[in-house]
Amino acid sequence: MQTLGTVIVTGYAKAPQGTSMYEMFKHAGIVLEVDPKEHKIVGAEFTFVTELTKKHFQKLLIGYCLESGIEYLIERIQKFYFAPSQQAIIVALQAAFQRYWDNVKHLNT
């Protein structure tokens, strides 16, 4: 069995009605692959409809160190993503961020 050096953490929020995200998924979802030694995001996937949006969000998040807090990531989303689902994505990110910190302490004990 392969040894893993990363963890997967997810966050979800209700997608806004009337959007293609809502019609397809009902929720905004974020899946982050994080290196728990450096607390760095090394991979990211989303419940966006278009590949362009998925790639854009990967540019926004990959390489970010979660020890720096979530505020900067929220600001980046607000600055670089203008869509009806903006707030849902922020809520999903906050859920993933909280879930990561709630669980990562168990890895290091």
C-alpha positions in Angstrom: 0.0 0.0 0.0 1.3 3.5 -0.9 2.2 5.9 1.8 0.2 9.2 1.5 1.7 12.6 2.3 -1.4 14.6 1.8 -5.0 14.8 3.1 -8.3 15.5 1.4 -10.6 18.0 2.9 -14.0 19.1 1.6 -16.5 21.9 2.1 -20.0 22.4 0.8 -22.6 25.2 0.7 -26.0 25.5 -1.0 -25.7 26.9 -4.5 -27.8 29.9 -5.4 -31.0 29.0 -7.2 -31.2 29.9 -10.8 -27.6 29.2 -11.5 -26.3 26.3 -13.6 -24.3 25.1 -10.5 -27.6 24.8 -8.7 -29.3 23.0 -11.6 -26.5 20.5 -11.9 -25.2 20.0 -8.3 -27.5 21.8 -5.9 -24.4 22.6 -3.9 -21.1 24.5 -4.2 -18.4 22.0 -3.3 -14.6 22.4 -2.8 -12.2 19.5 -2.5 -8.7 20.5 -1.3 -5.6 18.3 -1.2 -3.4 19.6 1.5 0.2 18.7 2.6 -0.3 18.6 6.4 3.4 19.1 7.1 3.4 22.5 5.4 -0.3 23.1 5.5 -0.1 24.0 1.8 -2.9 23.4 -0.8 -1.4 21.2 -3.5 -4.5 20.3 -5.4 -8.1 21.6 -5.7 -11.3 20.6 -7.4 -14.7 22.3 -7.5 -18.3 21.7 -8.5 -18.1 24.4 -11.2 -19.8 23.8 -14.5 -17.0 25.1 -16.8 -13.4 23.9 -17.0 -12.3 27.6 -17.3 -13.7 28.4 -13.9 -12.2 25.2 -12.4 -8.7 26.2 -13.7 -9.1 29.8 -12.6 -9.8 28.6 -9.0 -6.9 26.3 -9.0 -4.7 29.3 -9.8 -6.3 31.2 -6.9 -5.8 28.4 -4.3 -2.9 26.0 -5.2 0.3 26.8 -3.3 -1.5 28.7 -0.6 -0.4 28.0 3.0 -3.5 27.5 5.3 -1.4 28.7 8.3 -1.8 32.2 6.8 -5.5 32.2 7.5 -8.5 32.2 5.3 -9.0 36.0 5.0 -6.6 36.4 2.1 -8.2 33.6 0.1 -11.7 35.2 0.6 -10.3 38.5 -0.6 -8.9 36.8 -3.7 -12.2 35.2 -4.4 -14.0 38.5 -4.0 -11.4 40.2 -6.2 -11.2 37.7 -9.0 -14.6 35.8 -9.2 -17.7 37.8 -10.0 -20.6 35.3 -10.2 -23.8 34.6 -8.3 -22.2 31.7 -6.6 -19.4 33.8 -5.0 -20.8 33.7 -1.5 -21.5 30.0 -1.7 -17.9 29.3 -2.7 -16.7 31.4 0.2 -18.9 29.4 2.6 -17.7 26.1 1.2 -14.1 27.2 1.5 -14.7 28.3 5.1 -16.2 24.9 5.9 -13.2 23.1 4.3 -10.7 25.4 6.1 -12.4 24.7 9.5 -12.7 21.0 8.8 -8.9 20.9 8.0 -7.9 22.6 11.3 -10.3 20.5 13.3 -8.8 17.3 12.0 -5.1 18.0 11.2 -4.1 18.2 14.9 -4.9 14.5 15.1 -2.2 13.8 12.4 0.5 15.5 14.3 0.0 14.0 17.7 
